[in-house]
C-alpha cells in the first residue's frame, strides 16, 4: 500500500519554474482545444511546496503547485485573440530523488504504469462514458522517457490537486466511516464496470493485458509484493506472539509463509470473463472524499494507480474491507457494503449495454465466492505493509481482529488456500 500527498521537504533538484509551467500548460491547452492555432500561456504568480512528507511516498516525489496564468488563444482569422485568466492547483509526481527508491520504481515500472494509465486507459474510459466524470484526478500533463546511455530516466505526471478543491482524506488510524466506505466502493465499482465494458467492446476480443501491456502482470506483481511480505511476516509474527490468544493465528501464518508467492500469483491472475483493471492498492490513504453540493452525496476520488493490474475485481473490494474499516463497522456492514459495490457495478454495465448476470453468468453468489478468495490476497498485502499498523493501538487492534476473523472463517487454512481457482485467461509477459 502506498501513501498520498501531505507535507514534507522540497528537493533542491525540483524542476518547476515559470518556463516549465508555461510549457506544461501550453501542452495541456493545445490538447484541450485540439488546435494548432497560435496559443500563448503567460504565468504570473505561482507557488511550489512539498506535496507529501519525505517518509510517506516511496514511489514518487510529490510537489504541490498553485499557479495564476493568462491564456491567449487566437480563435479565428480576422478576430482578436481571446485572453482569459486562470488559477490552477496541481500535484506534480516526479521520480523519487532517493537513489534506492528511484531504482525500485524504475525497475518495477511503477511510474510508467501510472502515466500509461492516465494517458492510455483513461481516455478510452472517458470516450466510453463521456457524460460522467471519472472518480479520479484530472490529468493535465504526462511525460515518460526511459534511461539511455546518455540520459537519465524522466517521469512526470501533473494532476489536479483535489485537496485544493475541498476533498479530504481520512486518517488510517480511525478507518473509514460507513458513508465513506460506500462511496469508495461505488467509485471503484464504476471504474471496474467501465474497464469490463471496454474489454467486451474490443472488436479483436483481446484481454486488457494485451490492449494495455503496461498493466502489472500477476507474476511480476507477486515478485514485488513477495519482497514486502517476506519483510512483514517476521514483524507480524513477533507482534502476534505478544498478543494473548493469537498463537493459533501465528501458526497458521507460519504454515502459509512458504506458499505466499505462488498464492499471490494465482490470486492476482485474471479469472474468467470478469477479469478487468483493478487498482490493487485500494485502501483509505489512496482515497479522498468530498460532500457533493446540493444533494449531500459523498464523492470519492481514487488516487495512485501505480499498481494497476489485470485481475479480479474482488481483490480491490477485499483490500478495502480488511485494511481500512473499523472492526465493528466491518463486521456489521460487510454484506451491505458488498451490495453497494454490486449494485453500482451492475447498474453501470447495464447502462452501457452489458448484462453481467445474463450474458456472462456471473452473479452475486459468485462475487461472494471470489471475495472470500481475495481476502487471502488482501491480508498478505496488509502484512507487506504492516508497519503502518504496528505502533498505533487502534490499528493494532484492527489487525488482531481481522486476523482472528479470517482464521475463524478458515481463510488462513492451507487446504482453502490451495483451492484457489486456476485462471482462465493466459497472462502475457510484461
Secondary structure as GFF3:
##gff-version 3
##sequence-region A 1 430
A	DSSP	alpha_helix	18	33	.	.	.	ID=ss1
A	DSSP	beta_strand	39	50	.	.	.	ID=ss2
A	DSSP	beta_strand	61	73	.	.	.	ID=ss3
A	DSSP	beta_strand	82	94	.	.	.	ID=ss4
A	DSSP	alpha_helix	99	108	.	.	.	ID=ss5
A	DSSP	alpha_helix	110	116	.	.	.	ID=ss6
A	DSSP	pi_helix	117	121	.	.	.	ID=ss7
A	DSSP	alpha_helix	122	128	.	.	.	ID=ss8
A	DSSP	beta_strand	139	145	.	.	.	ID=ss9
A	DSSP	beta_strand	154	160	.	.	.	ID=ss10
A	DSSP	three_ten_helix	162	165	.	.	.	ID=ss11
A	DSSP	alpha_helix	178	200	.	.	.	ID=ss12
A	DSSP	alpha_helix	208	211	.	.	.	ID=ss13
A	DSSP	alpha_helix	218	241	.	.	.	ID=ss14
A	DSSP	alpha_helix	247	257	.	.	.	ID=ss15
A	DSSP	alpha_helix	260	268	.	.	.	ID=ss16
A	DSSP	three_ten_helix	272	274	.	.	.	ID=ss17
A	DSSP	beta_strand	275	278	.	.	.	ID=ss18
A	DSSP	three_ten_helix	284	286	.	.	.	ID=ss19
A	DSSP	beta_strand	287	291	.	.	.	ID=ss20
A	DSSP	beta_strand	298	302	.	.	.	ID=ss21
A	DSSP	beta_strand	309	312	.	.	.	ID=ss22
A	DSSP	alpha_helix	314	324	.	.	.	ID=ss23
A	DSSP	alpha_helix	327	351	.	.	.	ID=ss24
A	DSSP	alpha_helix	356	360	.	.	.	ID=ss25
A	DSSP	alpha_helix	364	384	.	.	.	ID=ss26
A	DSSP	three_ten_helix	386	388	.	.	.	ID=ss27
A	DSSP	alpha_helix	393	409	.	.	.	ID=ss28
A	DSSP	alpha_helix	414	418	.	.	.	ID=ss29
###
